[in-house]
Amino acid sequence: MHLNQSTIVRQNTFPSQVIGVTLVDISSTGVTRGEGKQRNQHRNWETTLQIFSLLTQPIVTQPPICVDACSPEIKDGPLWKRYGKFFQFQASMLLPKCNMWIFQICSENTEVFGPDLDNLRNSFDMIPVITGLDETVTIQPASFNTKNKELINIQFFDSSLGILK
């Protein structure tokens, strides 16, 4: 898939619009019963939505899409520099492809995610996830990490600012 800003951002009129980008497999498979890989992928997406729900009633305007983080559009841009150094090394030196999930969530409430999205980053830090799915980097510990500079595996951006520029 060719990645560009219109692939990710869905234009809308909500006052708070956030793009999330993660190395954790949060595929929205729709599988809500039973066990197995697809169920666990969807569990991670449900966890993501539940964390957003701590702050607001989330409105999903772009479900997660999996893209190659090693593509020039991402690896040569500012987005890549915000990931943990551990993951940058893995993807640069060891992997021909690096899966990354991108999604967009909005809220009808202004500034609900905090200044510079700090409320969102604080809410996500160290929340457990299920690993061993379609992620291509080693997520250890098995949790979202937004603070440890070595292990950052999820980032958030104001949709109006974009992530590829």
C-alpha positions as CSV (number, residue, x, y, z in Angstrom):
1,M,0.0,0.0,0.0
2,H,1.3,3.4,-0.9
3,L,1.2,5.6,2.2
4,N,0.3,9.2,2.0
5,Q,-1.5,11.7,4.3
6,S,-4.9,11.1,2.7
7,T,-4.6,7.3,3.4
8,I,-4.5,8.1,7.1
9,V,-6.4,11.2,7.8
10,R,-10.1,11.3,7.3
11,Q,-11.4,14.9,7.0
12,N,-14.1,15.7,9.6
13,T,-15.4,18.4,11.8
14,F,-14.6,17.0,15.2
15,P,-12.7,19.4,17.5
16,S,-10.2,16.8,18.7
17,Q,-8.6,14.5,16.1
18,V,-5.7,12.1,16.8
19,I,-3.7,9.8,14.6
20,G,-2.2,6.8,16.5
21,V,0.8,4.9,15.2
22,T,2.0,1.8,16.9
23,L,4.3,-1.2,16.4
24,V,1.9,-3.4,18.4
25,D,-0.5,-5.4,16.4
26,I,-3.9,-3.8,17.0
27,S,-5.7,-5.2,13.9
28,S,-9.4,-4.7,14.1
29,T,-10.5,-8.2,13.1
30,G,-14.0,-8.1,14.5
31,V,-13.4,-11.5,16.2
32,T,-15.0,-11.1,19.7
33,R,-15.4,-14.7,20.7
34,G,-13.1,-17.7,21.2
35,E,-9.3,-17.9,21.1
36,G,-6.6,-17.6,18.6
37,K,-4.5,-15.0,16.7
38,Q,-7.4,-13.0,15.3
39,R,-9.1,-12.8,18.6
40,N,-5.9,-11.6,20.3
41,Q,-5.3,-9.0,17.6
42,H,-8.8,-7.7,18.2
43,R,-8.2,-7.8,22.0
44,N,-5.3,-5.3,21.5
45,W,-7.6,-3.0,19.5
46,E,-10.3,-3.3,22.2
47,T,-7.6,-2.3,24.8
48,T,-6.8,0.7,22.6
49,L,-10.4,1.8,22.5
50,Q,-10.8,1.3,26.2
51,I,-7.9,3.5,27.0
52,F,-9.3,6.2,24.8
53,S,-12.6,5.7,26.6
54,L,-11.0,6.7,29.9
55,L,-10.8,10.2,28.4
56,T,-13.7,10.5,26.0
57,Q,-16.3,8.7,23.9
58,P,-14.0,7.7,21.0
59,I,-15.2,8.1,17.5
60,V,-13.1,5.8,15.1
61,T,-12.8,7.6,11.8
62,Q,-10.0,5.3,10.5
63,P,-9.7,1.7,11.9
64,P,-6.1,0.4,12.1
65,I,-4.3,-0.2,8.8
66,C,-1.0,-2.1,8.7
67,V,1.8,-0.4,6.7
68,D,5.5,-1.0,6.3
69,A,7.4,1.3,8.7
70,C,10.6,0.6,6.6
71,S,9.0,2.4,3.6
72,P,10.8,5.6,2.6
73,E,7.7,7.7,3.4
74,I,8.0,6.7,7.1
75,K,11.7,5.8,7.7
76,D,13.0,9.0,6.2
77,G,10.5,11.2,8.0
78,P,10.0,12.7,11.4
79,L,7.6,9.9,12.5
80,W,10.4,7.3,12.6
81,K,12.6,9.5,14.9
82,R,10.0,9.4,17.6
83,Y,10.1,5.6,18.1
84,G,12.4,4.0,20.7
85,K,16.0,3.5,19.7
86,F,15.7,-0.3,20.3
87,F,13.0,-0.5,17.6
88,Q,14.8,1.8,15.2
89,F,17.8,-0.5,15.5
90,Q,15.8,-3.7,15.0
91,A,14.1,-2.3,11.9
92,S,17.2,-0.7,10.4
93,M,19.6,-3.6,10.9
94,L,17.7,-6.8,11.2
95,L,14.3,-6.5,9.4
96,P,13.5,-6.2,5.7
97,K,10.0,-5.1,6.7
98,C,8.5,-3.6,9.9
99,N,4.8,-3.7,10.5
100,M,3.2,-0.5,11.9
101,W,-0.5,0.1,12.5
102,I,-2.0,3.6,11.9
103,F,-5.5,4.7,13.1
104,Q,-7.5,7.8,13.6
105,I,-9.8,8.6,16.6
106,C,-11.8,11.7,17.2
107,S,-13.7,13.3,20.0
108,E,-16.5,15.8,20.2
109,N,-14.7,17.4,23.2
110,T,-12.1,20.1,22.7
111,E,-8.6,19.4,24.2
112,V,-9.7,16.2,25.9
113,F,-6.4,14.6,25.1
114,G,-4.5,17.3,26.9
115,P,-1.8,19.8,25.9
116,D,0.5,18.1,23.3
117,L,-1.6,15.0,23.8
118,D,0.0,14.4,27.2
119,N,-3.2,12.9,28.8
120,L,-3.3,10.3,26.1
121,R,0.4,9.4,26.3
122,N,0.1,9.1,30.1
123,S,-3.0,6.9,29.9
124,F,-1.3,4.5,27.4
125,D,2.0,4.1,29.2
126,M,2.7,0.6,30.4
127,I,-0.7,-0.9,29.6
128,P,-0.3,-4.6,28.9
129,V,-0.8,-6.0,25.3
130,I,-0.8,-9.4,23.7
131,T,2.4,-10.0,21.6
132,G,3.5,-12.8,19.3
133,L,1.0,-11.7,16.6
134,D,1.9,-9.9,13.4
135,E,4.3,-7.4,14.9
136,T,7.7,-7.6,13.4
137,V,9.7,-6.1,16.3
138,T,10.2,-7.6,19.8
139,I,7.8,-5.9,22.2
140,Q,9.4,-6.4,25.6
141,P,7.9,-5.8,28.1
142,A,4.5,-6.7,26.5
143,S,3.0,-3.3,27.0
144,F,2.4,0.0,25.3
145,N,5.3,2.3,26.0
146,T,5.1,6.1,25.6
147,K,7.8,7.3,27.9
148,N,10.9,5.2,27.9
149,K,13.0,6.7,25.1
150,E,14.5,3.3,24.3
151,L,11.1,1.4,24.1
152,I,8.5,3.8,22.7
153,N,6.2,1.7,20.6
154,I,3.1,3.9,20.3
155,Q,2.8,7.6,19.3
156,F,0.0,10.1,18.9
157,F,-0.3,13.1,16.6
158,D,-2.8,15.9,16.1
159,S,-4.5,15.0,12.8
160,S,-4.4,18.6,11.6
161,L,-0.6,18.6,11.8
162,G,0.0,15.3,9.9
163,I,2.6,12.7,10.5
164,L,4.5,12.4,7.2
165,K,5.7,16.0,7.0
